Amino acid sequence: MQRTPTPRWRKSSYSGHSGGDCVEVANCFPLIEVRDSKDPDGPKLALPTAEWHGLIQRIKNGEPDLA
């Protein structure tokens, strides 16, 4: 029986360490999962790795319309 590895959640170093409002991400190959640190058992957004990298690039480029 194959065990599913536990995701290693991480947040940006820009978030600080006060435990406040943060977005956390985990590499769950072939997906990147995103969750709210205030609700770790709540819903998660799962994106294929290529789409995650595309989203990050669009944010870095300052593209205003992410819809």
Backbone bond lengths (Angstrom), bond angles and torsions (degrees), N, CA, C in turn:
res aa  C-N    CA-C-N  psi(-1)  N-CA   C-N-CA  omega(-1)  CA-C   N-CA-C  phi
1 M - - - 1.448 - - 1.534 108.71 -
2 Q 1.319 115.56 128.06 1.461 121.25 -179.05 1.527 109.88 -87.60
3 R 1.336 116.18 129.86 1.457 121.04 178.95 1.521 109.97 -90.18
4 T 1.316 115.13 141.54 1.459 120.46 176.05 1.526 108.04 -84.35
5 P 1.341 117.31 123.98 1.469 118.45 -179.85 1.528 111.49 -65.78
6 T 1.314 115.73 147.02 1.461 121.50 176.64 1.524 108.75 -74.75
7 P 1.334 117.58 127.57 1.475 119.53 179.96 1.526 111.40 -60.78
8 R 1.318 115.93 143.61 1.466 122.02 174.36 1.521 107.26 -98.58
9 W 1.310 116.46 101.08 1.458 122.55 -178.22 1.515 109.93 -79.73
10 R 1.333 115.52 139.95 1.462 120.00 177.53 1.520 109.16 -142.91
11 K 1.321 114.43 159.11 1.460 120.08 178.45 1.515 108.78 -131.35
12 S 1.301 115.55 164.10 1.456 121.74 -179.04 1.522 110.93 -62.88
13 S 1.313 115.70 143.58 1.466 119.96 175.21 1.529 110.71 -65.97
14 Y 1.316 117.58 -18.00 1.463 122.00 177.24 1.529 111.70 -73.69
15 S 1.329 117.26 -13.84 1.459 121.12 -177.29 1.518 113.33 -73.77
16 G 1.316 117.51 -19.18 1.460 120.18 -175.94 1.518 110.18 81.27
17 H 1.310 116.19 -174.76 1.463 119.69 -176.22 1.519 112.34 -124.87
18 S 1.314 117.04 22.95 1.461 120.36 -177.51 1.523 112.57 -83.51
19 G 1.331 117.86 -4.78 1.458 120.50 179.65 1.512 113.45 76.52
20 G 1.311 117.54 22.18 1.459 121.94 -177.28 1.512 113.03 -81.44
21 D 1.307 115.13 -147.33 1.461 122.39 -175.85 1.520 110.05 -77.59
22 C 1.310 116.50 106.74 1.463 120.91 -178.05 1.522 110.68 -135.52
23 V 1.295 114.53 152.03 1.455 121.66 170.31 1.519 106.31 -99.01
24 E 1.321 116.98 133.42 1.455 121.68 177.86 1.524 108.91 -115.33
25 V 1.326 116.34 148.51 1.459 121.65 178.37 1.522 109.66 -128.44
26 A 1.328 115.31 152.29 1.462 121.51 176.50 1.520 108.33 -141.44
27 N 1.323 115.67 138.67 1.459 121.24 175.64 1.519 107.72 -86.10
28 C 1.326 115.76 107.79 1.465 122.94 179.37 1.521 107.30 -117.35
29 F 1.331 115.66 60.74 1.456 122.99 -172.57 1.518 111.27 -37.19
30 P 1.322 117.13 128.64 1.460 129.82 12.08 1.529 113.90 -93.82
31 L 1.318 117.33 16.35 1.463 120.62 -178.61 1.518 110.93 -115.96
32 I 1.327 115.60 156.26 1.455 123.20 168.13 1.522 105.25 -108.33
33 E 1.326 116.72 125.58 1.456 120.47 179.22 1.524 109.58 -103.86
34 V 1.328 115.42 144.29 1.461 123.10 -178.36 1.527 107.32 -127.24
35 R 1.339 116.01 136.23 1.469 119.91 179.11 1.525 110.28 -144.32
36 D 1.313 115.01 167.41 1.461 123.24 176.79 1.526 107.75 -90.72
37 S 1.323 117.58 125.40 1.465 120.51 -177.51 1.533 112.69 -63.56
38 K 1.330 117.41 -23.24 1.465 120.39 178.88 1.522 111.90 -75.00
39 D 1.331 117.31 -17.83 1.464 122.09 -176.88 1.531 109.16 -137.11
40 P 1.343 117.99 67.45 1.460 120.31 -174.02 1.527 114.62 -62.97
41 D 1.334 117.86 -21.37 1.463 120.21 178.03 1.521 111.99 -96.54
42 G 1.321 116.52 2.38 1.458 121.65 -179.01 1.518 112.14 -80.60
43 P 1.320 116.80 -167.29 1.466 121.18 -177.78 1.523 111.83 -64.63
44 K 1.319 114.19 152.69 1.462 121.75 178.71 1.520 108.97 -126.90
45 L 1.304 115.60 147.93 1.457 122.42 174.13 1.520 106.51 -97.94
46 A 1.323 117.77 126.98 1.464 121.76 179.73 1.522 109.12 -116.40
47 L 1.334 115.69 125.17 1.461 121.88 -179.61 1.522 109.64 -124.26
48 P 1.339 117.43 140.64 1.465 118.75 170.81 1.530 109.09 -57.94
49 T 1.318 116.34 146.95 1.461 121.69 -175.43 1.524 112.48 -51.45
50 A 1.330 118.01 -45.17 1.468 121.15 -178.54 1.530 111.01 -62.71
51 E 1.330 117.13 -39.74 1.465 119.90 179.36 1.529 110.97 -69.01
52 W 1.328 117.66 -35.98 1.469 121.37 176.34 1.522 110.11 -60.69
53 H 1.335 115.92 -47.99 1.466 119.56 -179.95 1.532 110.87 -62.94
54 G 1.334 117.00 -37.53 1.460 120.55 176.53 1.519 111.99 -64.06
55 L 1.329 117.03 -41.64 1.463 121.23 178.03 1.525 110.77 -62.43
56 I 1.318 116.94 -46.13 1.466 120.75 179.42 1.528 110.51 -60.60
57 Q 1.323 117.10 -41.43 1.466 120.29 179.82 1.523 111.00 -64.41
58 R 1.334 116.85 -41.08 1.463 120.20 178.77 1.525 111.17 -63.94
59 I 1.331 116.69 -39.18 1.466 120.25 177.60 1.523 109.88 -64.66
60 K 1.330 116.94 -45.26 1.471 121.07 179.57 1.522 111.49 -62.09
61 N 1.336 116.55 -33.23 1.464 121.10 179.49 1.526 112.23 -78.32
62 G 1.328 117.03 -6.53 1.461 120.88 178.47 1.512 113.77 74.85
63 E 1.317 117.11 24.53 1.463 119.58 179.41 1.525 109.11 -66.30
64 P 1.322 116.87 122.03 1.459 120.28 -173.68 1.526 114.38 -73.64
65 D 1.316 118.48 -30.23 1.461 120.95 -175.14 1.520 108.94 -104.88
66 L 1.308 116.64 103.27 1.462 120.62 -179.90 1.522 112.00 -98.59
67 A 1.326 117.52 10.81 1.464 120.84 -179.43 1.509 111.37 -74.51
